[in-house]
């Protein structure tokens, strides 16, 4: 679609302010942003919509326009309560050769977004290389208001194979039939760990499952969606290639609709975070923004902070990952990048804080296969049932994340409960010192277990978990109490420490926690 075509749509009423000679540029997407530095959130060929909340004078206009030109966007469109955008923005666009459009205040951004996406879907379905009837039918599913589920079902029927749209955590977004937990884990691992995509995985029964990325422009694989289907991978001469490529393009367009709504949501959360950070937040203002975000505190609310280290566009990746980890579990989640971290407000919605933590950590562990040299650190706050303590709740989540960053592993998480336990102290100890301490206390036990196929380390851990209870420890180990007595005596002989001493027990417990 060309910019000229868009400007001639009556119900949009777009007015061209600059770039009248550049209207033959193609529009390949649409993005909404009010960030002063928008480079990470726009793509080449996009029409950028803005409400100008970033505008602070001529210098801000020049910086904003220069960034858009460097990225290679097609045009800028402003929509404000003003009749025209500021004169310095018009001048900046004219000097930079960037078409500037103006949208009437009565026309919402969503109308422009919807129209552009529908036209792009039309174009994808109108110029096929192969199987024209199939491609047009797929495009028409979304154009006619059909759901993503209908689209995937249509492709599965066309190919006569099961098909799924999945996230990198292994969550099935939509699918033509149920998928086992084992297959979800297998497909996510294949997608994340494959050196090149598309990739393939084989079930034990010999069935081939293929994975195909939805968006080649995603900031990182852990923030992308993918297609999974039964059959050979695209590019290997498989008979499914044409429809799978087409489906990926249509799913990417449908996801862009969701992301457009999330960008608006993140702008509101940004405003709330700035308000809380200013120290001048009044309760009515906080409550108003929470209602705008549909975030309810009545049944409990916690804050989460996440950072992805070692990747490009880290803010964007972190927000996408945190949103994916939380939103499927609890409706009403709001996420936004803030100071290098992604921050979220999480209504419990019938879940407990421990259930949320377990769900998030499980999803983050799945992403480990795609992190390579990158790292995810996560912090979760305690729970509140009112908006008054929201600022301290967010700071608590950030503090927990900073403590998690001191820990080891590609995924490290810390909850509010962890912060008030010995785990936070252990996280602050350098890794070399932790390993040395563990080796001194448990090294001989681990060597003995390896040489004699015994379970002294496991016995010690369960004994301490049961607070030194002989009967309960023996029951958990499924051994006689006399056998337990022998094992504990052997532990004392090998380590030279007494298990009747509270101090010695504490040392052993800390060593066992130092993984």
Residue pairs with C-beta under 8 A, 6 or more apart in sequence:
1 26
1 27
1 116
1 119
1 120
1 123
2 23
2 24
2 25
2 26
2 27
3 22
3 23
3 24
3 25
3 26
3 27
3 47
3 74
3 75
3 99
4 23
4 24
5 119
6 12
6 14
6 27
6 47
6 112
6 115
6 116
7 14
7 16
7 23
7 101
9 115
11 107
11 111
12 103
12 107
12 111
12 112
12 115
13 103
13 104
13 107
14 77
14 101
14 102
14 103
14 112
15 101
15 102
15 103
15 104
16 23
16 99
16 100
16 101
17 84
17 85
17 90
17 93
17 100
17 101
17 102
18 90
18 93
18 94
18 98
18 99
18 100
19 75
19 93
19 94
19 97
19 98
19 99
19 100
22 75
22 97
22 99
23 99
25 74
25 75
25 99
26 45
26 74
27 45
27 46
27 47
27 74
27 75
27 116
27 120
28 43
28 44
28 45
28 46
28 74
28 120
29 43
29 45
29 46
29 47
29 116
29 120
29 256
30 46
30 47
30 48
30 49
30 112
30 113
30 116
30 117
30 256
30 260
31 41
31 42
31 43
31 46
31 47
31 48
31 49
31 73
31 260
31 263
32 48
32 49
32 50
32 109
32 113
32 260
32 263
32 264
33 41
33 42
33 48
33 49
33 50
33 263
34 50
34 51
34 52
34 53
34 54
34 267
35 41
35 54
36 54
36 56
36 60
36 63
36 64
37 63
37 67
38 48
38 64
38 67
38 68
39 67
39 70
39 71
40 219
40 313
40 315
40 316
41 263
41 316
42 48
42 68
42 71
42 73
43 71
43 73
43 217
44 71
44 72
44 73
45 72
45 73
45 74
46 73
46 74
47 73
47 74
47 75
47 76
47 77
47 112
47 116
48 68
48 73
48 75
48 76
48 77
49 77
49 78
49 79
49 103
49 109
49 112
49 113
50 76
50 77
50 78
50 79
51 78
51 79
51 80
52 78
52 80
52 85
52 86
52 89
53 267
54 60
54 64
55 61
55 64
55 86
55 89
57 88
58 88
58 91
58 92
61 86
61 88
61 89
61 91
61 92
62 88
62 92
64 89
64 92
65 76
65 89
65 92
65 93
65 96
65 98
66 92
66 96
68 76
68 98
69 96
69 97
69 98
73 98
74 99
75 98
75 99
75 100
75 101
76 93
76 98
76 99
76 100
76 101
77 100
77 101
77 102
77 103
77 112
78 85
78 89
78 100
78 101
78 102
78 103
79 102
79 103
79 104
79 105
79 107
79 109
80 105
81 105
84 90
84 102
85 100
85 102
89 100
90 100
93 99
93 100
94 100
103 109
103 112
109 264
110 260
113 257
113 260
117 253
117 256
117 257
118 143
120 253
121 139
121 142
121 143
121 250
121 253
122 139
122 143
124 135
124 139
124 246
124 249
124 250
124 253
125 135
125 136
125 138
125 139
125 140
125 143
126 136
126 139
128 135
128 136
128 242
128 246
129 242
130 242
131 242
131 243
134 158
134 242
134 243
134 246
135 242
135 243
135 246
137 154
137 158
138 151
138 154
138 155
138 158
138 243
138 246
138 247
138 250
139 250
141 150
141 151
141 154
142 151
142 250
142 253
142 254
147 174
148 165
148 173
148 174
148 251
148 254
149 174
151 247
151 250
151 251
151 254
152 163
152 164
152 165
152 174
152 175
152 176
152 247
153 176
155 163
155 176
155 243
155 244
155 247
156 162
156 163
156 176
156 177
156 229
157 176
158 243
159 229
159 231
159 240
159 243
161 229
161 230
161 231
161 240
162 175
162 176
162 177
162 179
162 229
162 230
163 175
163 176
163 227
163 228
163 229
163 230
163 247
164 172
164 173
164 174
164 175
164 176
164 179
164 187
164 227
164 228
164 229
165 172
165 173
165 174
165 175
165 214
165 225
165 226
165 227
165 228
165 251
166 172
166 173
166 175
166 184
166 187
166 188
166 191
166 225
166 226
166 227
166 228
167 173
167 225
167 324
168 188
168 191
168 192
168 221
168 222
168 223
168 224
168 225
168 226
168 324
168 366
168 367
168 370
169 188
169 324
169 325
169 363
169 366
169 367
170 184
170 185
170 187
170 188
170 363
170 366
171 184
171 324
171 328
171 363
172 179
172 184
173 225
179 187
179 228
183 203
183 209
185 366
186 201
186 203
186 209
187 201
187 209
187 211
187 226
187 228
188 366
188 369
189 201
189 366
189 369
190 199
190 200
190 201
190 209
190 211
191 197
191 199
191 211
191 213
191 221
191 226
191 228
191 370
192 221
192 222
192 366
192 367
192 369
192 370
193 369
193 370
194 211
197 211
197 212
197 213
197 226
198 210
198 211
198 212
198 213
198 233
198 234
198 235
199 210
199 211
199 233
200 208
200 209
200 210
200 211
200 232
200 233
201 208
201 209
201 210
201 211
202 208
202 209
203 209
207 230
208 230
208 231
208 232
209 228
209 229
209 230
210 228
210 229
210 230
210 231
210 232
210 233
210 234
210 238
211 226
211 227
211 228
211 233
212 226
212 227
212 228
212 229
212 233
212 234
212 244
212 245
212 248
213 221
213 224
213 225
213 226
213 227
213 248
214 224
214 225
214 226
214 227
214 248
214 251
214 252
214 255
215 224
215 225
215 248
215 252
215 255
218 224
219 311
219 312
219 313
219 316
219 317
219 320
220 308
220 311
220 312
220 313
220 317
220 370
220 374
221 370
222 308
222 317
222 321
222 367
222 370
222 371
222 374
223 316
223 317
223 320
223 321
223 324
225 251
225 255
227 244
227 247
227 248
227 251
229 240
229 244
231 238
231 239
231 240
232 238
232 239
232 240
234 240
234 241
234 244
234 245
235 241
262 323
262 335
265 293
265 334
265 336
266 319
266 334
266 335
266 336
266 337
268 289
268 292
268 293
268 334
269 289
269 293
269 334
269 335
269 336
269 343
269 345
270 336
270 338
271 289
272 286
272 289
272 290
272 293
273 336
273 338
273 343
273 394
275 281
275 285
275 286
275 289
276 286
276 390
276 391
276 394
277 391
281 391
283 387
283 388
286 387
286 390
287 387
290 296
290 297
290 345
290 387
293 332
293 334
293 345
294 332
295 301
295 332
295 334
295 345
295 347
296 332
296 347
297 347
297 384
297 385
297 386
297 387
298 385
299 347
299 348
299 349
299 350
299 385
300 347
300 348
300 353
300 383
300 384
300 385
301 345
301 346
301 347
301 348
301 383
301 384
301 385
301 393
302 346
302 348
302 353
302 356
302 380
302 381
302 382
302 383
302 384
302 393
302 397
303 343
303 344
303 345
303 346
303 380
303 381
303 390
303 393
303 394
303 396
303 397
304 322
304 326
304 343
304 344
304 346
304 360
304 378
304 379
304 380
304 381
304 397
305 341
305 342
305 343
305 344
305 378
305 379
305 394
305 397
305 398
305 400
305 401
306 318
306 321
306 322
306 325
306 341
306 342
306 344
306 376
306 377
306 378
306 379
306 401
307 314
307 318
307 340
307 341
307 342
307 376
307 377
307 401
307 405
308 314
308 317
308 318
308 321
308 374
308 375
308 376
309 374
309 375
309 376
309 377
309 405
310 371
310 373
310 374
310 375
311 317
311 374
314 340
315 337
315 340
315 342
316 337
318 337
318 341
318 342
319 335
319 336
319 337
319 342
321 342
321 364
321 367
321 376
322 335
322 342
322 344
323 333
323 335
323 342
323 344
324 363
325 359
325 360
325 363
325 364
326 333
326 335
326 344
326 346
326 356
326 360
327 333
329 351
329 355
329 356
329 359
329 360
330 346
330 347
330 348
330 349
330 351
330 356
331 347
331 349
332 347
332 349
333 344
333 345
333 346
333 347
334 344
334 345
335 342
335 343
335 344
336 342
336 343
336 344
337 343
341 398
341 401
343 394
343 397
343 398
345 390
346 356
348 356
348 383
351 359
353 380
353 382
353 383
353 415
353 416
356 380
357 380
357 413
357 415
360 378
360 380
360 413
361 378
361 411
361 413
364 376
364 378
364 411
364 413
365 411
367 376
367 411
368 410
368 411
371 410
371 411
374 410
375 410
375 411
375 412
376 410
376 411
376 412
377 401
377 404
377 405
377 407
377 411
377 412
377 413
378 401
378 404
378 411
378 412
378 413
378 414
379 396
379 397
379 398
379 399
379 400
379 401
379 402
379 403
379 404
379 413
379 414
379 415
380 397
380 400
380 413
380 414
380 415
380 416
381 393
381 394
381 396
381 397
381 400
381 416
382 393
382 396
382 416
382 417
384 390
384 393
396 416
396 419
399 419
400 414
400 415
400 416
400 418
400 419
401 414
403 414
403 418
403 419
403 424
403 427
403 428
404 412
404 413
404 414
404 427
405 412
406 427
406 428
407 414
407 427
408 431
408 434
408 515
412 427
414 423
414 424
414 427
418 424
422 510
422 513
423 513
426 434
426 510
426 513
426 514
429 437
429 514
434 514
435 514
437 510
437 511
437 514
438 511
438 512
438 514
440 511
441 495
441 497
441 507
441 508
441 511
442 457
442 495
442 508
442 511
442 512
444 494
444 495
445 456
445 457
445 460
445 491
445 494
445 495
446 457
448 454
448 456
448 490
448 494
449 455
449 456
449 457
454 487
455 477
455 487
456 487
456 490
456 491
456 494
457 512
458 477
459 473
459 477
459 484
459 487
459 488
459 491
460 488
460 491
460 508
460 512
461 512
462 473
462 476
462 477
463 473
463 484
463 488
463 499
464 505
464 508
464 509
464 512
466 472
466 473
466 476
468 499
468 505
470 481
470 484
470 485
471 481
473 484
474 480
474 481
474 483
474 484
477 484
479 487
488 499
491 499
492 498
492 499
497 504
497 507
497 508
498 504
499 505
499 508
